[in-house]
């Protein structure tokens, strides 16, 4: 028994060190100024992400489960709480970029303090606290992707088009091959987490749903196909758009995916590896639900339902595909030829037509951490599959990401579906 406990301790400790190290590696090229910028109210400074993920461990593990623990700085409870109303007042989300102090070096000192305390405590933490450590690691992996999203949004505001990580040279390349269709499973099926391994509370309980005859595209929609949508007036023809989407397009003067820039007849896309020509065979990225839905209508198709996507992905390995393995350039890649569904995991999050709502019988976990997902089940849509910015090992078929329909700074694209 003692050997088994030690093995579990060693595994969790090793995982803790690896996840925490990746956050530091992502932030390593940043100056204090880089780490303080907040490009828009939905985004957060890199410095805030680094501190908030430490606050999570300090608050829900060390404070609540380690007698005698002393906070690194009591003021940080106000500065780095995100949306946990049960933890009291906090810095307004849209003013996180005003926190020029504490400095980035102070945030690193905070992380070191929390890391030492938690690693020292792992051997004596009760099982409930160890489960919170795993939740905190999954939470930090989410923030690693958010940090990449927010850094890209911040760097995109700079007219110098700065490069965070140099990537391999790109060319526009050849268009992708024709999209194929794969018949999906129909009838009464079960979706939701099956209880094996970690899952967020919103992924369950597992339950039956009815799926009608349909097919899913065997790959993601590409930049080349999106260019056709643009050239054929996709952003100017109201018949393709939901009413709210059409209002959004006109009000925001949307004419292309986020981070696309036109120079004469040529299109370029901006990424963390700088400004490059739009590569035709790469999956289109940084589009809103409204855009994804409009494209699907233009193509004579529709967006998949969450259940259709999940059942198709259930037998596939979620650790495959183009996902985040370390600090460096992140961008979607062209599909690799195969005779089955491609790009189900990685490259871009895939918009579904399903609203983010509770499954039958859903109950949030007890305590303040129960605010993690349930309070956001209104007005948002589910995305599936992970992206090139999602840490490998973080997603699974039942994973439910969610965003509002107008948001597009995340690495989001689409796969088409059709009724049969």
N, C-alpha and C positions, 0 to 999 in steps of 0.2 A: 504493500500500500504506500509506504514512504517513497519507494522508487517511482511509482506512478504519479504521485503528487509532485515530485521533483521534475519529472518529464513534462507535466502540464505547465509547471512554473517556468521551465526553460523555454518551452514553445511560446508561451505568451510573452515572456520577456524578450525573446528574439524578435517576435513580430512587433512588439512595441518599439524596440529600437529601430527596426527597419522602416516602419511607417513614419516615425518622428524624423528620421534621417532624410527621407525623401522630401518632406516639407522644407527642411533646411537647404537641400540641394536645389530645389526649385527657386528658392529666394536668393541663393548664393550670388548671382550676378547683379543684384539690385543695390542701388544706392539708397540712402535714407529717403531721398526725395522720391525715387521710383516707388518705394514701399509705402509712401504716405498718400499718393494720389488716389482719389476716388472719382472715376470717370463719369458715373451717373448714379442716381439714388438706389438702383437695384444692385449695384456692385459695391465691393468693399476694398479698402486698401490691403495690400499684401501683408503689411505690418499687423493689421487688425486680424486677418485670418490666422497668422502665426500665434497671436496672443489669445484669440478666442478659443482655439482648439486646446490650448493649455488651460484656460479658465474652465473648460468643460471637465477635464480630468481633476483639476484642483477642487472644483465645486462638488461634483457628484461622486467622486471617489475618495479623494484625500480628506476633504472637510467632513464628509458624512460617514466615513468608514475607518478613519485612522485617528484614534484618540490622541489629542495633544498636538495635532498638526497646526502650524501657524502659517497663515496666508503670506505669500511673498510681498504683497502690497494690498491692503484692504480697499484702496481706491480702484483697483482693477476690476472689482466686482461690478462697479457701475460702468466702467469703460468698455468691458469686453463681453458682457451678457448680450446675446443676440435678440431673442424674442421670448424668453422664458419669463412670463408675467409672474409666475410663482416665486421668482428670485428678486422681484422688486424693480425699482426704477433703473433706467439704463440710458446710455448715450443714444440720441435719436439716430436711426439708421442712415438717414440722408446727410448726417453731419459727422460721420466717422472720418471723413477726410480732413476734418479740422484738428485731428489729434496729431499735431506735429511733435508733441511730447506725450508719452515717453518715446525716447529715441529707439531706433532699431536695435542698437546694442543693448538697451535695457530689456527689450522684448526677448532677445536671445538669452539674457541672464535669467529672465522669468522662465523660459522654456527649460533651461538647464536645472533650475531649482525644482520645478515640477517633475522633470525626468528623474532626478536623483531620488526624490522622495517617493515616487511611485515605484521605481525599480526596487528600492530598499523594502517597500511594503508588500510587494507581490507575494512573498512567501507566507505572509500572515493574513492577507485579505480573505474575508469570507467569500463563499461562492457567489453570492449576490453582487458583491463588489467586483469580482473578476468578470462577471457578465457585463457590468458597466464599463470595465476597461475595454472589453471587446466592442461594445457599442461606441465608446469614445474613439477607437481605432477606425471603425467604419465611418464615423462622423468626420474624422480627420481626412480620410480618403476622399470623402465628398468635398471637403474644403480644399484639397489639393487641386481638384478639377476646377472648383470655383476660383481659386487663386489664378490659375492659368486663363480662365475666361476673363477675369477682371483685369489681369495684366495686359491681355490683348486689347481689351476695350480702352485701357489707359494709353497704351502705346499708339493706338490708332488715332488718338486725338493730337498726336505730335506731327506737325507738317514735315519733320525730318524723316519720318518713317523709320524709326530706330529698330535695330535688330537685337533681340535678346539672345537668341541662339542661331548661329549660322547653320543653314541646312544645305542639302545637296542641291545643285542647280536644277531648275525646272524648265521644261518647255511646254508649250501648249499641247503638243502630242496629238495622237489620233483619237477620234471618238471611240467610245466603247461599242462593243458588239450589241446587237439588238437585245432588248429585254425579253426574257422568257417567262413563262408562267408555270407555277407548280401548284397543283390542286391541293387545297388544304383539307384537313380532317373536318368532317361534318358530323352532326348529331349532338348528343349530350356528352359533354366532356367535363373534366375537372381542371380548374386553374387555381392558382394561389400556392403559397409555400407549403411544402409537404412535411415540414418539421425537421428535416435533416440539415443540420448546420445553422449558421446565423441567418436571420432575416429581420427586416424592420417590421414593426407591428402592422403597418398598412398592407403588407403582402399576404395577410391571412384574414380569416381562416380559409382553408381550401374548400372549394364549393363547386357545385355543378352549374354549367351554363349550356345554353343551346347555341350551336353554331350552324349556320346554313351553308349550303354548297358555295364554294368560293375558290379563288386562286390568288396566290401572292406572287409578286414579281420575284425573279430569282436573283436580283441584285438591287442596289440602291439607284436612285435617279442621279444622273451625272451633271456636271457643269455644262457639258455640250448640249444636253437635252434642255437644260434650263436656259441656255442662250437662245434656243429655238423658241421657247416660251416668251422670252423678251422680244425677240425679233418679230414674232407674230402678234405683238400687242397685248401680251398677257397681263401687263400691269395697267393697261388702259381700257380694257373691255370689262364692263361691270357684270356681264352675264356669268363670268367665272367665279365671282366673289360672293361670300356671305355679306350680308348688309353691314355688320360691324367691321368686317375686313375691308370692304370698299371705302367706308368712312375713314378707316385708319390709313389706307393707302393714300387717299387724297390729302388728308390732314398732314401726314408726315412726308408727303412727296416721295414715296417709296418707288424705286424703279429697278432695283436689283437686290440681290442678297447683301446683307451687312458685310462691310469690309471690301466689297467690290468697288473698283474705281475705273472710270472710262477715260481713255486718252485717245481722242479721235474715234477710229473704228475698233480700237483694241480695248480689251478688258483685262484688268489686273486685279489680283486679290492681295490684301495685306494680311500677314500672319506674324507670329512671333519670330519667324525667320526672315522677315522683311517683306518687300513688295515684289511679287512675281506675276508673270502672265497667268491668266486663268487656265488651268490644265483641264482639257476637255473630258478626259476619262475619269477624273477624280469625282467622288460623290459631292454633290452640292451641299453646302454647309452654311450655317448661320442664317436660317430662314425661320420665319414665324409659323405658327399653326395656320394663320390666315393664308400665307403664301403657299404652304404645303397643300392645303385644301383647294385653293384656286388652281394650282398646277394639276392636281389630280382630276379636277373637273375638266380642265382644258384637254387633258390626255384621254378623256373618256373613261376614267377610272374613279377610284375613291381611295381614302385612307383606310388602312386595316383597322379592325376592332382590336382592342387589347387582347381579348381572348384568342382571336385568330393568330395573332403574332406569337403569343406565349405558347400555344399548342405546337406551332411549327418549330419553335426554338427549343422545346422541352427535351428533345433527344440529342441536342448538340452540346459541345463542350464550350462553356461560357468563357474559358480562359484562353481561347484562340482569338485570332483576328488582330487587327491593328489597335492596340491599347497602350496605355502608358506604362513603360518599364523603368523609367528614370528621367532625370531632368534633361531637357533638350527639346529640339523642335518637335512640335506636334502638328500633324495635318492629316486629313483623310487620304487614302491611297486607292488607286484603281482596283476594281474587282479582279481576282485571279480566276481564270477559267476553271470551271468545275461542272459537274452534272447534278448539283444539288443547290439548295438555297445558299447564297453567298452573302458575306458581310452582315450576318445576323448579329454578331457581337463585334463591337469596335467600330472604328471610322467615325460614324455620326450616330447620335441618338435619333431614333425613328419616331416621328409623330404618329400617334394613333388617333382614331376618331372618338376615343372613349374618355369621358370626363373622369377626373380624379375624385372618386367618391368611395365611401366605405363599402367593403364587401359585407355580405349578409353575416351577421353575428360578430362583426368587428368590435373590439373593445381596446381602447388605448391602454398602455401599461400604466400602472399606478405611479403617482408622484409627479413631480415637475417634469421629468423626462417624458411623461405622457403627452406633453405639448409638442413633441418632435414632429409628428405628421398629421394627426387627426384634425387639428385646428385649421389646417390649410385645405380641407376637402370642400372647396367651393370655388367655382369659376376657373378651374385649371384643367389642363388636359394631360393625359399620360403619354410618356415617351419610354421607349424600350430599347434595350440592347447595348447601352454604353457607347463610348466614343474613343477617339484617339487620345483624348485627355483623361480618360477614366483609368485609374490604377488597375493593372491586371490583377484578377482575383477578387475584384470588388462586386461584380455584377453576376446575375443569374437570370434564368428565364422569368422568374416571378418578380424580379426587381421592378419597382414602379417609380420612375422619375416623373416630375410634374412641373409645368410652368404655365403662366398665363398665355393666352393665344397671341398676344402682340409681341411677346418677348422673343429675341433671336440672338442675343449675345452668347448663348450657349452653343456647343458644337452639335447642332441639330439639322437633320435632313429628312428624307422620306423614302419609303418603299410603297409602291402602288399595290392596290388590291382590286379585284373585280368579282362580281357575283357570277355564278355559273347557273 
